[in-house]
């Protein structure tokens, strides 16, 4: 099971976007 570097980088970008989304939601809620 080999994964290309581009797919790994794309996954990291998506994860970063998700983390940023959760972070903004927490900040907006004021938790």
C-alpha positions in Angstrom: 0.0 0.0 0.0 1.9 3.0 -1.3 0.7 6.5 -1.0 2.0 9.3 -3.2 3.4 12.4 -1.6 0.9 14.6 -3.3 -2.0 12.7 -1.7 -0.4 12.9 1.7 0.1 16.7 1.3 -3.6 17.0 0.2 -4.7 15.1 3.3 -2.7 17.3 5.5 -4.2 20.4 3.9 -7.7 19.0 4.4 -7.0 18.1 8.1 -5.5 21.6 8.7 -8.7 23.2 7.2 -10.9 21.0 9.4 -8.8 21.9 12.5 -9.1 25.6 11.6 -12.8 25.2 11.2 -13.2 23.7 14.6 -11.0 26.4 16.1 -13.0 29.2 14.7 -16.2 27.6 15.9 -14.8 27.3 19.5 -13.6 30.9 19.4 -17.0 32.1 18.1 -18.8 30.2 20.9 -16.4 31.8 23.4 -15.5 28.5 25.1 
